[in-house]
Every structure is written in structure tokens, then in C-alpha cells.
Amino acid sequence: MESKGKVLFLTTIDVTIYAFLIPHMKLLKDMGYEVEAACSNVGFTKRIEEEGFKVYNLPFNRNPFNISNIKAVLRLYQIMKANNYVMLHTHTPVASFIGRIVGKIVGIPHIVYTAHGFHFHEYGSSFKNFVYFRLEKFAGRFTDVLITINNDDYKVAVEKKMVPHGKVVYIKGVGVDAEKFDPEKYDSEVYEHYRKKFGFKDDDFVIIDIAEFIKRKNLYSLIEAFSRVLTYDESAKLLIVGDGTLFNKISDMLENKKLKGKVILPGRRSDIPELLYMSNLFAFTSIHEGLPKSVMEAMAMEKPVVAYNIRGVRDLVEDGVNGFLVPFGDIESFADKIIYLMDNPEVAKETGKRGREKILKEFSLDKVIKDMKKLYKEILEDGKSE
């Protein structure tokens, strides 16, 4: 089949594409488009290529003031100029800011930007919020379609006219694979194997979080809350899955607090469904999010969620229904909600079941892909992006 044209997916780092965007790229490929990617290589480029997509590596840096971003601009301009893309779909702040401007200069007909949570938010400093808002407003001039993935961002984008010459669309995240993350697929053997693997007893209450070890994920707050839970019940264990710049600092903190053996840091893992399956509760203390996929995955696996009441999370968690939302920074209340679910296993079980029901109804990958197909068709084939 002859290609309908080329589409470029642009992110700051390649892990974003590999972890979240492959199904969206495959969708466009199935629709008849040739799909390519451009990003900085942090170890996932080969895997993206194995999925069937050409990848251009750019020297992007998450720090917007890093000089390597200037080199990335020049290389990106060359790539865009040479390939005559019919659509650019950008993700992540640095790549999206640069990419939309370069894309407009080159003359790409359709420029789409998915905001995975604006960097200005309710718990950000006034100065940072002002700067990030102005940058988003500026880049919005070069945007045809802005996709927001939570209600809060959608309302702000519409009210503040973030894309004066385009339109704002609300799509419920990147979707979670509800077939892969299905507790019915796993059994007692998996449960026992993983409990044994991590040295957990059958009656240990295992709290899990899946997060990058960065400031935004606020893991210090989670560890403080867990310390209070541990004082109440020594059978509690905490598993924090992930890696990042703060990994060593947090590991040292656990050593100082004598929490080694109680808090386990297994690093980055690919067996997330199994880890969730053998856990009792998902805890989430992030400062700001778009629509956290880890929370969706936990809900799909029927785990009750205790989280701070922040943007994006409140789209997923209904307080007292499929989890608990705690006022941001209230460590004592956070610990109390965990203890309540520890003491009420039947409540925890029903809470988890309602979580999966919500995912299936609103946030499954199948549903999101249908919504994205409709949007891509409007943009690329029906001429409705303006």
C-alpha cells in the first residue's frame, strides 16, 4: 500500500516513546502513514526500531538552557526539511517547545502537541508557574491541535486560549493495556513466587509505588508516610520500583533511617503486572502529573490507591470509591488511609475492583486508541484541524 505521507513523533527522550507511544504510532502505521521518531537516546532507541520505526537521535537535554539543545534544533530542522512530514506530533516540554516552532518554520501542515501535564500547576512556585505558562502560551501560537489528558489542563487551555489559531481536545491519557494488566491472568503461583523472591511473608502488607526517582515524584514524602505505617504495624513493606537521579540519595536515606529490608528498591523492572499482583496497595505522592499511567496500571490490577489530591490523579481516583485522595503534603492522613485499608481487607478488595471498573469504562488502551484514530482522521483526512 502506498504511503499517505510521513508523520514524525518527537519527544525529549526515547523512553517516552517506548513506554507510552508505540500503540499510537502503530495506529498511524495501520492507517497508511509512514511513522518516524526523533528523540535523545537514553537506552530505548533499539527497542523502538525493533517495533518497526526509524529513529533519529537528537542531543536533547531536559534542561532547557543546556547548549546541546541548540545542536538539536539544527539537526531537527535538517530532518524536517528533508522528509516533508504531513504531521508532527510532539510530546514532553523541551522537545515540544522546540519542535513546534521548528515545525512551523519548515511548514509542516499539521502540528499536534500532547501536554502530559502542564509544568505550571497548583503546587508550583509563583515564579515558575508564570514562566512555564508564558512559554506554553508562546508555543501555542505554533500549534494546530493541543491534546490535554486531564480535566484541569483542558479547562485552563480553553479558558486561557492556549492555542489561539487551533483547537483544544481532551483525550483520556495514552491508555492502559487492560488485558496485560488483568489480575485474572495471574494465580497463586505468581503471588508466592514474587513474595518469596523479595523475602516477603504471606501476611506482609506490601505497599507499592512505581516512579522515577526525581523530585517531582516526592518519594521522601512516601517514605515518611510509610515510617508511620510501620510504627503501627511491622508487617508493612514498601516496594518502590524505578530508577533516576535521586536513587542513591534515597537509598542512603533508607540506610540512615534503618529502613533497609522494610523498603525495597529493585530498580527499573519490566514485570510490573506481577509486582502489582503480589502487592496489597498502591501509594502515590507525586507533586504534579498529567494522567499517571502507573496509577492506571495499579487500578487495572484491582489495587486500592492512596494518593495526594493533585491534577490528573483526581481524574482517576474517586475519594472513598476506588481509593483515597489525601490533601497534598498531609503525611499523617496519608498514613492513616493506608492503615485503614490494612485493617479493612474487604473494603480494600472492593475498592480495588471499582478501580478496574473505572479503567475499563474510561481509560483502557482500546478506548483511547479509538479516540486517537478519530482525531487523527479529522486532522489528516477530513481537514478539520483548524
N, C-alpha and C positions, 0 to 999 in steps of 0.2 A: 504494500500500500504506500502510495506517495505521501510524503510528509506534508502536513498542513502548515508547517513552519517550525521554527525553533523557539523554545522557551528556556529562560535562564532562572534558576533558583540561586539566590545569593544570601549567604549567611557569614557571620564573622568567623566562626569555627566550624569544622566539618562534623563534629559530634552532634550538632543541632540537626543537621540534615539526616544523619544516620538514625538518631533516636526518635525523631518526630515526623520527618517529611517524606520518607521513602514512599508511603502509600499514596501521597498526593502527587508525587512525581510519576508513579506508575499509572495513576488515574489519567493524567495528561497524555502519557505514552499510549494508553489504550484508546484515547480519544483521537489519536493520529498525529500527535505532535512529537518532535524530537526534543528531548529534555536534557539539559546540561546543568552542571552546578559549578559555582565558584565560591571558594572559602579558604580559610587558613587550615593547614594540615596539622591537627593535633593527635593524629593516630587513627583516624577513621576513613581516610580517603580511599584506601584499598578496598575496604568493605563496601563503600558506596559504588565503586567501579565494578565490584563483583555482582552488584544488583543490576548492572547494565547501563550505568550512566557515566558519561565523560565528566571529569572533574578538573577544573582549572584551580591550581593552588595560588592564592594571593597572600602577601605578607600582612594581613590584617592583624591589628592588635586591639584588645578590648579597651585599652586606654586610648581615648580619642585623640590625645595630644602626642602620642608616640609617632616618631618620624617615619616609621615603617608604613604608616597609613598613607603617606604621600606616594610612596612607591606603589602601594596597592591601587591608588586612584589611577595612576598612569597605566598600569597593567590592565586594569579593568576597562579603561577607555579603549585600549587596543583590542581587547577581547570582544567588547560590544560592537565596535566599529567593524570588525571582521566577520561577524556572524549574522547580522541582520535579524535579530530576535523580534518576534511578534509580541512577546510579553516578557516582562521582568517581574518576578515575584520575590520580594525581599523579606528577610526575617532578621531579627536581632538588631540592637540600636546602631552600632557603628557602621555595619555593612549597609543597613537600610538608609541611614542618613547620606552616606557617600553614594550609594548605588542609585538612589532616586534622582539625585542631581546629575550624575554622570549619564544615567539612562535618558533623562530629558534632553541633555545636551546632544547626545548621539541621535536622538529621535526615535526611541523605541515607542511604538504606538500605544501600548498598554502597560502602565506601571502600577503594580499591586503591592501593597505593604501590609503584612500581618503584624500587628502590635501585640507581642506576647506579654502585655502588661506595660503600660507607660511607666517610664522611670520617675515621673512625678507621682506622688501618692500621699495618702493621708498621714503617714508616719515619717515622711521625709522632711528634711530641713527646709525652711522657707527659701533660702538662697538656692539650694539645689533644685527645688521644685520650680522656682522661677526660671532657672537656666534651662532645665530639661523641657519645660513647657514651651519656652520660646524657640528652642531648637526643633521641637516637633511641629510647631506652627510654621516655621520657616520651610522645613522639608515637606510639609503638607501641600505646599504650592506646586510641588513636582509629583504629586500623587493622584492617580485616577481613581483608584479604589483602595480604601482603608478598611481592613478587616480587623475588628476588635473581637476578643474572645471572652469578655465578661461584660456584665451589665453596667458596672461602674464606668468602665472606659468608653463604652458605647454612648452613654448619656453625656459624658464630658466631650467626646469627639463631635457629637451632634450640636450640643449647646454652644461650644466654643468655635464651631465651624473650622475644625482642624484640616479639612481638605476643601478649600473654597471653590476649586474647579472640578471636584469629583464627588464621590459618594461614600458614605459610611455603611458598612454591612456588619451584622452581628452573626458570627459563626461560633458554635459552642466548642471551641478548642480544636485540637488536632485529632481528637478521638482516641478512645482506648479500645484495644482488641478484647472484646468481652468473651471471645471463645478461648483465647490464650489465658486470660485472667478469669478463670471459672473454677471455683472450688470443687465442683463436681468431677473435674478431671483428675483430682488428686485423692490419695487414700491414706490409710493409717501407716502404710509402709513409708511413704514420703515423709509424713509427720515424724515418725520415730527415727528415721534416718537422719533428718536435719536436726532434730533435737539432740541426738547423740553426737552428731558432727560438731556442734557448738558447745557441747558439755552442759546442755540444759536438761533438767529433770522434767518428767512428765507434768508435774504440778507447778513448775515455774510459770510465772505470768510474764510472758515475753512482749515487751513494747518495742515496736519497730519504727524507724524513720528512714526514708531513702532521700538523700540530699547531697548536693555538692557542698564541700567543706569551705564555704565562703561566708563573708559577713552577713549577707542578705538572708541566709538560711537560719541565722540566730541560734546556732546549736548550743551555745553556752546556756541560753535560757532553758532549753530542753533538759540539759544535764542537771541544772539547778532544780527543776521540777521533779526530775527522776530521783534526785537525792532525797527529796521529801517523801516520795512514794516509798523509797527503800527504808526509810525510818519507820514507816507504818508496817511494811511487810517485806521481810528479807528475801522472799521468794521471787521478787521482781527482778527482771533482767532487761537491759536496754541494748538493742542492736541498731547501730547507725551505719547504714550501707552507703558507701560513696567514697569519693576522694576529692582533693582540692588543696588550695594553698594553705588552709588552716589545719590540715590533717595533723601535722607534727605538734602544733601548739595545743590542739585539743587532746591529743594522746598524752602530752606532758601534763596537762591539766588533770586528766584521769589518774595519772600516777600520783600527783600531789594530793588529790582528794581520796586516795586509796580506793578507787573505784574499778581498778583493773580486775577483770573477772566478772564484774557486775555489768559493766558497759563494754560491749564488744564492737570493735571496728574492723570488719572484714574487708574493707576497701571496695572498689568498684566490682560489681557482680553482674552476671547475665542470667542467673537463676532466680530472678525477682519473684515470679509466681510461687515458687516453692518456699522461699523465705517468708513471704506473706502468709502462706498456708499454715506454716508451723508457728506463727505468731498469734498473739491474742488481741492486740490493739495497735492502731496506727496513730502516732503523735506527730504534730506538725507545728513548728514555732516560727515559721518564716515571717519576715518583716513586710515584704510585698511580693505579689505574684501576678501572673496573668490568669492562667487557669491550670493549677498544678497537676501534671499528669500522674505524679506519684500518689496523690490523694485519690484520683480517679481509679488507679490500679488497685489501691487498697480497698476502696468501696466495691469494685467489681469482684474482689475476692471475699466479700462479706465481712470485712473488718470494721468494727466501730472506729470512728475517728474523733480524736480530741485535738482541736486546733485553735489558734488565735483567730479572732474575728477580723479578717482582713479581706481586701478586694480579691475576687477570684475564688477564694475558699468559700465565701458565703454564697456563691452561685451553686456550690456543690453540697455543702453541709447545711442541713436544716437543724437548727438547735433543738435538741431533745427528740428528734425524729430519727435521723440516721447518724447522729454523732452529737458532739457538743462544741459550741463556739464560746470561747473564753475571751473576755476583754483583753486587748493586746497588752502584754507585759505583766499580766496578773499571774505570777508563777504559783502562788498559793492556790488559786481557783483552778488552775490547770492541773495541779497535782490532785486536788480534791475530786475532779471529774474522773481522772484515771482510777483513783481509789474506789469511787462509786461503781465503776464498771467492773473492777476487780471483785468487789463484794456482791455484785448482782449479775452473775454469768448469763442468766436467761434474758435479762434486759440487753446485755451486750450482744447476745446472739440475734435477737430480734432487730436491734439497731443495725447490725451488720447486714442483715437480709434486706432491710429497707434501703440501705446504701446501694446494693447491687440493683435493686428495682429502679432506682433513680438513674443509674448509669445506663441501663438498658433502654430506658424511656427517652433519655435526652442526650447522652454523651458518648454513645458507642461509636466505634470507628465506622461501622456501616452507615449510621445516620449522618455523621459528619462528611463522609465521602460523597453521599448523595447530595448534601447541601453544597459541597465544593464543586461537584460536577455541574450542578445547575448554575452556579455563579460563573465558573469558567466558560460555560456555554454562552451565557449572557455577554461576557466580556469579549470573547474571541469570535463568536459566531453570530450572535444576534445584534451586535452593535449597540448594546445598552449600557456600556460602562460610563458613559458621560452623564 
